[in-house]
Amino acid sequence: MSPKTVAKPGAAAAKKPAAKKPVKRKPQDPNKQWANYLRRYRPGLTPFVLDGLEERYGRQEWHRTMDPVSEIILTILTQNTADTNAEKAYEALRRAYPSNLAPEVHTPGIGWGGTGLPDAAPPDWTLVEHAQLPELIDVIRPGGLAPQKAPRLQATLRRIREERGSYNLEFLGDMPPLEARDWLTSIDGIGKKTASIVLAFCFGAPVMAVDRHVERVSKRLGLIPEKATADQAHDMYLELVEPERMYAAHVLLIHHGRAICHAQRPEHDICPVRDRCRMVSAKAP
């Protein structure tokens, strides 16, 4: 038998060094990544677009359009239909559920696709919330998709009343914009677009509402990636546009989509930003 190896007196047993835990890197914000990409490879694109559209359509200054409760109801009525149809449905609400409140003035500007509402008192929201559902559906039928929108209107009004004790959304103006947006989108049927419209038009909040026109124009220009969803684009724009130009960006892009950058046969020859449009040239700077 071979002799056993005897450890030297006082010799400490060798220990392996403890393995270091890998440092977890915080994932990069994809919105910041995209904004940095544009700054590097297409510098100055956002101000070029906004300046060009402003030169064509005029400077856009924020002003309040309606009471925020009226605005949210009108915006729900615009979902998946023309603004002119939403006007008909809103006026039908005024006639069917009249209030004794002061007349509201609707001055929507170039971002609106209808003719504007006449000055008149808003509907009585208590009567709207508690109306029989079949009756309310008939009232707003001229606006389209009435069976889906009528319960949505009532659920929205009920949530506001239960949370706030009245039909009043003025408190949103005192909240940080993204917290206010989160509060609104917690209401069933209210997405980022509807919430952003209310916050932008009623409070001048620096949030971006991305509808089909804004999305189409933005992707053609390359302001947002082709595969980005409208929901993602809302947050991408927070990194692309200075807060003081956010309202103008929305109304200019939506108007440009209606006036020149049509879904079918866009009028490239008269487009003020065609020199940097990736639909006109895939290699546009």
C-alpha positions in Angstrom: 0.0 0.0 0.0 1.2 3.5 -0.8 1.8 5.7 2.2 -0.9 8.3 3.0 0.0 11.9 2.2 0.1 13.8 5.4 -0.7 17.6 5.3 2.0 19.8 6.7 1.2 21.2 10.1 -0.3 24.7 9.9 -1.0 24.5 6.2 -4.5 25.9 5.3 -6.6 24.0 2.9 -6.7 25.8 -0.5 -10.0 27.3 -1.3 -11.4 28.2 -4.7 -12.3 31.9 -5.1 -16.0 32.5 -5.1 -17.5 33.0 -8.5 -18.6 36.6 -9.2 -22.3 37.0 -10.0 -22.8 38.4 -13.5 -23.9 42.0 -13.4 -27.4 42.4 -14.8 -27.5 45.3 -17.2 -30.7 47.3 -17.2 -32.4 46.8 -20.6 -32.2 49.9 -22.8 -35.4 51.9 -23.4 -36.4 51.0 -27.0 -37.9 54.5 -27.4 -34.6 56.1 -26.5 -32.8 53.7 -28.8 -34.9 54.7 -31.7 -34.5 58.4 -31.0 -30.7 57.9 -30.8 -30.7 56.0 -34.1 -32.5 58.9 -35.9 -30.2 61.5 -34.4 -27.2 59.5 -35.6 -28.3 58.4 -39.1 -31.0 61.0 -40.0 -30.0 64.1 -38.0 -32.5 66.9 -37.8 -35.4 64.9 -39.3 -38.0 65.7 -36.7 -37.5 69.5 -36.8 -37.2 69.4 -40.6 -40.7 67.8 -40.8 -42.3 70.1 -38.3 -40.8 73.2 -39.7 -41.9 72.2 -43.3 -45.4 71.4 -42.2 -45.7 74.6 -40.2 -44.5 76.6 -43.2 -47.2 75.0 -45.3 -50.1 75.0 -42.8 -49.2 77.8 -40.4 -48.0 78.0 -36.8 -50.2 75.9 -34.4 -50.8 77.3 -31.0 -52.5 75.3 -28.2 -55.9 76.5 -27.0 -58.5 74.7 -25.0 -61.3 73.2 -27.1 -63.9 71.8 -24.7 -64.5 70.7 -21.1 -62.5 67.4 -20.6 -65.6 65.3 -20.0 -67.2 66.6 -23.2 -63.9 66.0 -25.0 -63.6 62.4 -23.8 -67.2 61.6 -24.9 -66.7 63.3 -28.3 -63.4 61.4 -28.7 -65.1 58.1 -27.9 -67.7 58.9 -30.6 -64.9 59.5 -33.1 -63.4 56.0 -32.7 -63.4 54.1 -36.0 -65.6 56.7 -37.7 -65.3 60.1 -39.4 -65.3 63.2 -37.2 -68.4 64.4 -39.1 -70.3 61.4 -37.9 -69.1 61.9 -34.3 -70.4 65.5 -34.5 -73.9 64.2 -35.5 -73.9 61.7 -32.6 -72.8 64.4 -30.1 -75.4 66.8 -31.2 -78.0 64.1 -30.9 -76.9 63.6 -27.3 -77.4 67.4 -26.7 -80.9 67.2 -28.1 -81.9 64.0 -26.3 -80.4 64.8 -22.9 -80.4 68.6 -22.6 -78.7 70.4 -19.7 -79.0 73.9 -18.3 -75.3 74.4 -18.3 -73.5 77.3 -20.1 -72.9 76.8 -23.9 -69.6 75.1 -24.8 -67.6 76.4 -27.7 -65.9 73.9 -29.9 -62.9 75.3 -31.8 -60.9 72.3 -32.8 -58.5 73.7 -35.4 -56.9 71.9 -38.3 -56.5 68.6 -36.5 -60.2 68.1 -36.6 -61.8 66.4 -39.6 -65.3 67.8 -39.2 -66.9 71.2 -39.5 -67.0 71.8 -35.7 -69.9 71.8 -33.3 -72.3 74.7 -32.9 -72.2 76.6 -29.6 -74.7 74.8 -27.2 -74.9 73.4 -23.7 -73.3 70.0 -23.2 -75.5 67.0 -22.6 -76.7 66.3 -19.1 -74.2 63.6 -18.2 -76.4 62.1 -15.4 -79.2 61.5 -17.9 -76.7 59.9 -20.4 -75.2 57.6 -17.8 -78.5 56.4 -16.6 -80.3 56.2 -19.9 -81.8 52.9 -21.0 -79.1 51.3 -23.1 -81.4 50.6 -26.2 -82.5 54.3 -26.1 -78.9 55.6 -25.9 -77.9 53.3 -28.8 -80.7 54.8 -30.9 -79.7 58.3 -30.0 -76.0 58.0 -31.1 -76.7 55.7 -34.0 -75.8 58.4 -36.6 -72.3 58.3 -35.3 -71.7 54.6 -36.2 -70.9 51.6 -34.0 -73.6 52.7 -31.6 -74.0 49.2 -29.9 -70.3 49.3 -28.9 -70.0 53.0 -28.1 -73.2 53.4 -26.0 -72.1 51.1 -23.1 -68.6 52.6 -23.4 -69.9 56.1 -22.8 -71.9 55.0 -19.8 -69.0 53.0 -18.3 -66.7 56.1 -18.7 -69.2 58.5 -17.1 -69.9 56.0 -14.3 -66.2 55.6 -13.5 -65.6 59.3 -13.4 -68.5 59.9 -11.1 -67.6 57.0 -8.8 -64.0 58.0 -8.6 -64.5 61.8 -8.3 -68.0 62.3 -7.0 -69.0 64.3 -10.1 -68.5 64.4 -13.8 -65.3 66.4 -13.6 -61.8 65.6 -15.0 -60.1 68.9 -14.2 -57.9 67.1 -11.6 -56.0 65.5 -14.5 -54.4 68.9 -15.3 -52.6 68.7 -11.9 -51.1 65.3 -12.5 -47.9 64.4 -14.4 -48.9 63.8 -18.0 -48.1 60.1 -18.1 -49.8 59.4 -14.8 -52.9 61.2 -16.1 -52.7 59.1 -19.2 -52.5 55.9 -17.1 -55.6 57.0 -15.1 -57.6 57.5 -18.3 -56.4 54.3 -19.9 -57.5 52.3 -16.8 -61.1 53.0 -17.9 -62.2 50.1 -20.1 -62.3 51.1 -23.7 -60.0 54.1 -23.4 -56.7 53.6 -25.1 -53.6 55.8 -25.4 -55.0 57.7 -28.4 -58.2 58.8 -26.7 -56.4 59.6 -23.4 -53.7 61.6 -25.2 -56.3 63.6 -27.2 -58.1 64.6 -24.0 -54.8 65.6 -22.2 -53.4 67.4 -25.2 -56.4 69.4 -26.2 -57.8 70.2 -22.7 -54.6 70.7 -20.8 -51.9 71.2 -23.4 -50.1 68.2 -21.9 -47.0 67.1 -23.9 -48.3 63.7 -25.0 -48.8 62.5 -28.6 -52.0 61.1 -30.0 -51.3 58.7 -32.9 -54.3 58.0 -35.1 -54.2 56.3 -38.5 -53.2 59.6 -40.3 -50.3 60.3 -37.9 -49.2 56.7 -38.1 -49.2 56.6 -41.9 -47.4 59.9 -42.4 -44.8 59.0 -39.7 -44.0 55.7 -41.2 -43.6 57.1 -44.7 -41.2 59.7 -43.5 -39.4 57.2 -41.3 -40.1 59.0 -38.1 -41.2 55.7 -36.6 -40.2 52.2 -37.6 -42.4 50.5 -40.2 -43.2 47.6 -37.8 -44.0 49.8 -34.8 -47.6 49.7 -33.6 -49.6 52.8 -33.1 -49.5 52.0 -29.3 -45.7 51.9 -29.4 -45.6 55.1 -31.5 -47.3 57.1 -28.7 -44.2 56.6 -26.5 -41.7 56.9 -29.3 -42.8 60.4 -30.0 -42.1 61.4 -26.4 -38.4 61.0 -27.2 -38.6 62.5 -30.7 -40.5 65.8 -30.2 -39.8 68.6 -27.7 -42.6 69.0 -25.2 -43.4 72.6 -26.4 -44.0 71.3 -30.0 -46.0 68.1 -29.2 -49.4 69.7 -29.7 -48.3 71.2 -33.0 -46.8 67.9 -34.1 -50.1 66.1 -33.7 -52.3 68.6 -35.5 -49.8 69.2 -38.3 -49.2 65.5 -39.0 -52.9 64.6 -38.9 -53.8 67.5 -41.2 -51.0 66.6 -43.6 -52.4 63.0 -43.7 -55.8 64.3 -44.7 -54.7 67.1 -47.0 -51.7 65.7 -49.0 -50.3 62.4 -47.7 -53.5 60.4 -48.5 -53.7 56.7 -47.9 -54.1 56.3 -51.6 -52.3 58.4 -54.2 -50.4 60.8 -52.0 -49.6 64.1 -53.7 -45.8 64.0 -53.6 -45.4 66.9 -56.0 -46.8 69.4 -53.6 -45.6 67.8 -50.3 -43.4 70.3 -48.3 -41.3 67.4 -46.8 -40.9 65.2 -49.8 -37.1 65.7 -49.8 -36.7 63.6 -46.7 -39.6 61.2 -47.3 -38.7 57.5 -47.5 -41.8 56.8 -49.6 -40.5 59.2 -52.2 -37.0 57.8 -52.0 -35.8 54.8 -49.9 -32.5 56.6 -49.5 -33.9 59.9 -48.4 -31.5 61.5 -45.8 
